[in-house]
Structure formats: structure tokens, C-alpha cells
Amino acid sequence: MSHAVIDYRNLFALDRKVALVSGGSRGIGEEIVRALASAGASVMLTDILADEGHALAKDLRGRGLRAEFMRQDVADEVQWEMAVAAVVAKFGGLDILVNNAGIEKQSLIADLCFEDLQKVLDINISGVLLGCKHAVRAMRPGGIAGKGGSIINISSIAGLGGIPALSAYTASKGAVRLLTKSVAVECAQLRTAIRCNSIHPGLIDTQMAARFLQGFVDLKLAESVQASKEAFLNQVPMGELGRPQDIAAAVVYLASDAARYVTGAELHVDGGYYAM
């Protein structure tokens, strides 16, 4: 019996694919944008941080890659419609959506301000749901892109279990986890050729992680940032913080044809935190 020869290296390439990445101006989002572009995709990055976003897109174009920036508030549905239309108009399609935009608010539950809660939910849940909605409309048969695609939602290990002083954030990221599965099942059963998966980063070495560790000190839950960091890393079998490229590489996999049969999955990129 003969076997077809498969070019596995090519399976991971993103040549001729088009991506939209929310929250792409800095941190994990910036590294995701760089990874997708370097793997061959044309990338539209969006964010409310316009200066950083324009600078990143310009840098990538200077390296011979295809990237554009558009300002977007992910909690505004009209701006999602505009972003999806813009990426299709600019690059001729939409194959990949990365719902990366998100915010974190640390507070003891008894002190949580309702306005802060609402902002976290608006961005972390509504923003992701609206992204899924308009990506599906574009990617499904008959849509303005119409070739199917991959939706990747950035959740968190905080979406899998309880963490002190993160009630709003854990609630929002837990919602992203189950929203992902619902979208995956619906799209698969309707034969849209759209896959939807979530990535659950552990503590990644970014400005957000630094604020996270400092937050425990401010709330008097840790004596120092170093003590806060050590307490967290004691729960990570690999004993170190993750790097933005660890998340970006996972995105490239889920965006690629190598993940053709993967949908509704949750990929933990956490140094073994949830293996304990």
C-alpha cells in the first residue's frame, strides 16, 4: 500500500492566508502579529493603542512582510464590522481571527467596582463574541471571504480555575473557554469549514504579568513582587515564566493546516501549571 507524500513543513506555513489580530500592538498580541506575518500571512492588527500599532505595522513592512494597522475598540460592534470589511478589502479575504484583546482588573471580590467589572466583561467577553460573530459571517460559505478559516481565542489559565483577587478576569476568561467550544461545535455541524479553539497562557513575561505580580503586593496578598513571583512559580512544574513567543507559536499551529482536525480544543501553554 502506497502512502501519499506529505510536506509537513508546508503544513505549518501560512502563505496566502489573511489574519486579523485584535489587541495586536504590544505584549503577547505583538508577538502573535510578528509570528503570523513571518509565517507568511498578511496581517491586519487592531488595537486602541494607535501609535504602537502603526509603528509595528511599519516595522513589519520594512522587513518585507505584509501588515496594516487599524484602530479598534473590540466592545463596539460597528467597529468589528468595519475591521472585518477593511481586512477583506485590503488583503482579499479572511482566514484567521485571533481574539487577543483583553484587560485585567485585580480586586478582592468585596471591593470590586461594578464599573470595572463591566469594562472587563465588555472587552473580554463581548469583544470576543463579536469577533467570532463577524468572522463567522465573513468566513462561512457565501460570506465576503467564504473559504472557512480558523478562529483562535486567547483565554487564560485563569479561565480554568479560581485565582484570588481576579474574580472579574476569571469569570471573563472562563466564558471565553466555553464560548469557543460552542462556536466550534456550531460551525462544525453547519459544515462551515471554520475551526475555533482557545489558548490558555500561564504567566507570560510581559508588562501585564508585571502588573499582575505587583497587584498582589498592592492588595497585601504578598510581601514583595519577588515573593509574589516565587509563590506563582512554585506551582509551575517548569519553574519559569512563559515567553510571548510560546503563545505566538501555538497560534501559528492552530491557524495552520497542520491543525485541520482540531476544533473546540483548549491548548494550555502554562509550563505544566494545570498538569499538577
Beta strands, then each sheet from edge to edge (+ up, - down):
strand 1: 18-22
strand 2: 42-47
strand 3: 67-71
strand 4: 96-99
strand 5: 149-154
strand 6: 194-201
strand 7: 266-269
sheet 1: 3+ 2+ 1+ 4+ 5+ 6+ 7+
end
